């Protein structure tokens, strides 16, 4: 599935493109021989907005972390809440042997990235090219944090100010291992008031104004 022309987004819009803050994702990496690996992850989280940084956790013995540590690069590809796409997400989540192309197994299209070696996935509507910042290992898992160095989407998925078009992007979350195969989405948006009048409100508003003044 594609929506218009694939376009790079300016850095000031990267944070807007990742909304909401946590996603189901497919991470693409390459090994030292240049072979592409793709793996599905239940939760990728935007942890810093300036510079935009994305984090995910992975098995300490998996192909993804081996590739990230070897090359320092990965791409976060965000799928949509559509059955055909999510079926492919489940396929790339299977434990294929090293060297097997998960993209080919799932029928996904590799699109060259603009800044790094791992490819983007054409069927995913949003892509974040990342360079490794740090890793932290615990409980046989590794947290990986990367700086976004480039971001892209399809032209019909964002408006002229870089905000996502919710009904086209359809952000998706995985419900967790106990649910096995269940995904969730909420494509409606709601503006919510703040029923509080303490001095913290003014401080928060100043911070928001400062953020937009820097855009």
C-alpha positions as CSV (number, residue, x, y, z in Angstrom):
1,X,0.0,0.0,0.0
2,X,1.3,3.5,-0.9
3,X,-0.3,6.9,-0.5
4,X,1.0,9.3,-3.1
5,X,4.7,10.0,-3.6
6,X,7.3,9.1,-0.9
7,X,8.7,12.3,0.4
8,X,11.4,13.2,3.0
9,X,10.2,15.4,5.9
10,X,12.2,18.3,7.2
11,X,13.7,17.9,10.6
12,X,11.3,20.3,12.3
13,X,8.4,17.9,11.4
14,X,10.0,14.6,12.5
15,X,8.4,14.7,16.0
16,X,5.0,15.4,14.4
17,X,5.4,12.4,12.1
18,X,5.9,9.9,14.9
19,X,2.7,10.7,16.7
20,X,1.3,9.1,18.9
21,X,4.4,8.4,21.1
22,X,4.4,4.5,20.9
23,X,3.9,2.1,18.0
24,X,4.1,-1.4,16.7
25,X,6.9,-1.3,14.2
26,X,9.1,-3.3,11.8
27,X,12.8,-2.7,12.4
28,X,15.1,-3.1,9.4
29,X,18.9,-3.6,9.8
30,X,21.8,-5.0,7.8
31,X,24.6,-7.3,8.9
32,X,28.3,-6.9,8.1
33,X,27.8,-8.7,4.7
34,X,25.0,-6.2,3.8
35,X,22.2,-8.8,4.2
36,X,18.9,-7.2,5.3
37,X,17.0,-8.3,8.4
38,X,13.5,-7.3,9.3
39,X,11.8,-7.9,12.7
40,X,8.5,-7.0,14.2
41,X,8.4,-5.1,17.5
42,X,5.4,-4.5,19.8
43,X,6.5,-1.1,21.0
44,X,8.8,1.6,19.6
45,X,8.7,4.7,21.7
46,X,9.7,8.3,21.0
47,X,11.7,9.2,24.1
48,X,13.1,12.6,23.2
49,X,11.6,15.2,20.8
50,X,14.6,17.4,20.2
51,X,16.7,15.8,18.9
52,X,14.1,13.1,18.0
53,X,15.2,9.8,19.5
54,X,13.4,6.4,19.3
55,X,13.8,3.4,21.6
56,X,12.9,-0.2,21.4
57,X,13.8,-3.4,23.3
58,X,15.0,-6.6,21.7
59,X,16.4,-10.0,22.5
60,X,20.0,-9.9,23.6
61,X,20.8,-12.8,21.3
62,X,18.7,-11.7,18.3
63,X,19.8,-10.7,14.8
64,X,18.6,-7.2,15.2
65,X,20.8,-6.2,18.1
66,X,23.8,-8.0,16.5
67,X,23.3,-5.9,13.4
68,X,22.7,-2.7,15.2
69,X,25.9,-3.2,17.3
70,X,27.9,-4.0,14.2
71,X,26.7,-1.1,12.0
72,X,25.2,1.5,14.3
73,X,22.1,1.9,12.1
74,X,18.4,0.8,11.9
75,X,15.2,2.0,10.4
76,X,11.9,2.2,12.2
77,X,9.0,1.4,9.8
78,X,5.5,2.1,11.1
79,X,2.7,-0.1,9.7
80,X,-1.0,0.9,9.4
81,X,-4.1,-0.7,10.9
82,X,-4.9,-2.8,7.9
83,X,-5.2,-6.5,7.8
84,X,-3.0,-7.2,4.8
85,X,-0.2,-5.1,6.3
86,X,-0.5,-6.6,9.8
87,X,-0.4,-10.1,8.4
88,X,3.0,-9.2,7.0
89,X,4.1,-7.7,10.3
90,X,3.3,-11.1,11.9
91,X,5.3,-12.9,9.2
92,X,8.5,-10.9,9.8
93,X,8.1,-11.6,13.5
94,X,8.7,-15.3,12.9
95,X,12.1,-16.8,14.0
96,X,13.7,-17.1,10.6
97,X,17.3,-18.3,10.4
98,X,20.1,-15.7,9.8
99,X,20.4,-14.9,6.1
100,X,16.8,-15.6,5.3
101,X,15.1,-12.5,3.9
102,X,12.0,-11.7,6.0
103,X,11.0,-9.0,3.5
104,X,10.8,-11.6,0.7
105,X,9.0,-14.1,3.0
106,X,6.4,-11.4,3.8
107,X,6.1,-9.9,0.3
108,X,7.4,-6.5,1.5
109,X,9.2,-4.0,-0.7
110,X,12.7,-2.7,0.3
111,X,13.1,1.0,-0.6
112,X,16.6,2.5,-0.3
113,X,17.0,4.8,2.7
114,X,18.3,8.3,2.2
115,X,21.0,8.4,4.9
116,X,21.8,4.9,6.0
117,X,22.2,1.4,4.7
118,X,19.2,-0.5,6.1
119,X,16.2,0.0,3.7
120,X,12.8,1.4,4.4
121,X,9.7,-0.7,3.8
122,X,7.4,0.6,1.0
123,X,4.2,-0.9,2.5
124,X,4.8,1.0,5.8
125,X,3.6,4.6,5.5
126,X,6.2,6.2,7.9
127,X,9.9,5.6,8.1
128,X,12.6,6.9,10.6
129,X,16.3,6.3,9.7
130,X,18.3,6.1,12.9
131,X,21.9,6.1,14.1
132,X,22.7,4.3,17.3
133,X,23.1,6.4,20.5
134,X,23.3,3.8,23.2
135,X,22.2,0.4,24.4
136,X,21.4,-1.1,27.8
137,X,21.2,-4.8,28.5
138,X,19.2,-6.4,31.3
139,X,17.1,-9.5,31.9
140,X,18.3,-11.0,28.5
141,X,16.9,-7.9,26.7
142,X,18.6,-4.9,25.2
143,X,17.2,-1.4,25.0
144,X,18.3,0.3,21.8
145,X,18.1,4.1,21.4
146,X,18.7,5.9,18.1
147,X,18.9,9.5,16.8
148,X,16.6,10.0,13.9
149,X,18.7,11.3,11.0
150,X,16.0,11.2,8.3
151,X,12.2,10.7,8.2
152,X,9.8,10.1,5.3
153,X,6.2,9.4,4.5
154,X,3.9,9.5,1.5
155,X,2.6,12.9,0.4
156,X,-1.0,12.2,1.2
157,X,-0.2,11.2,4.8
158,X,0.7,14.6,6.1
159,X,-0.6,18.1,5.8
160,X,1.3,21.2,4.7
161,X,2.6,21.7,8.3
162,X,3.8,18.1,8.7
163,X,1.0,16.9,10.9
164,X,-0.2,13.4,10.1
165,X,-3.5,12.7,8.5
166,X,-5.0,10.3,11.0
167,X,-7.5,8.5,8.8
168,X,-4.7,7.7,6.2
169,X,-1.9,6.8,8.6
170,X,-4.0,4.7,11.0
171,X,-1.5,4.3,13.8
172,X,-1.4,0.8,15.2
173,X,-0.4,-0.8,18.5
174,X,0.2,-4.5,19.4
175,X,-1.8,-5.6,22.4
176,X,1.0,-7.7,23.9
177,X,2.1,-11.4,24.0
178,X,-0.9,-12.6,26.0
179,X,-3.2,-11.5,23.1
180,X,-1.1,-13.4,20.6
181,X,-2.4,-11.9,17.3
182,X,-4.4,-8.8,18.4
183,X,-3.7,-5.3,17.3
184,X,-5.4,-2.0,18.2
185,X,-5.9,1.4,16.7
186,X,-7.6,4.6,17.4
187,X,-7.8,7.0,14.5
188,X,-10.2,9.5,16.1
189,X,-8.6,12.6,17.7
190,X,-9.9,14.7,20.6
191,X,-8.8,18.1,22.0
192,X,-9.0,17.9,25.8
193,X,-9.1,20.8,28.2
194,X,-7.1,21.2,31.4
195,X,-9.3,21.6,34.5
196,X,-6.5,23.0,36.7
197,X,-5.5,26.6,37.4
198,X,-2.2,26.3,39.3
199,X,1.0,28.1,38.3
200,X,2.3,25.0,36.6
201,X,-0.2,25.6,33.7
202,X,1.5,28.9,32.8
203,X,4.9,27.3,32.9
204,X,3.7,24.5,30.6
205,X,2.3,27.0,28.2
206,X,5.5,29.0,28.1
207,X,7.4,25.7,27.3
208,X,5.0,25.0,24.4
209,X,5.3,28.5,23.0
210,X,9.0,28.2,23.1
211,X,8.9,24.9,21.3
212,X,6.8,26.3,18.4
213,X,8.9,29.5,18.3
214,X,11.9,27.4,17.5
215,X,10.1,25.6,14.6
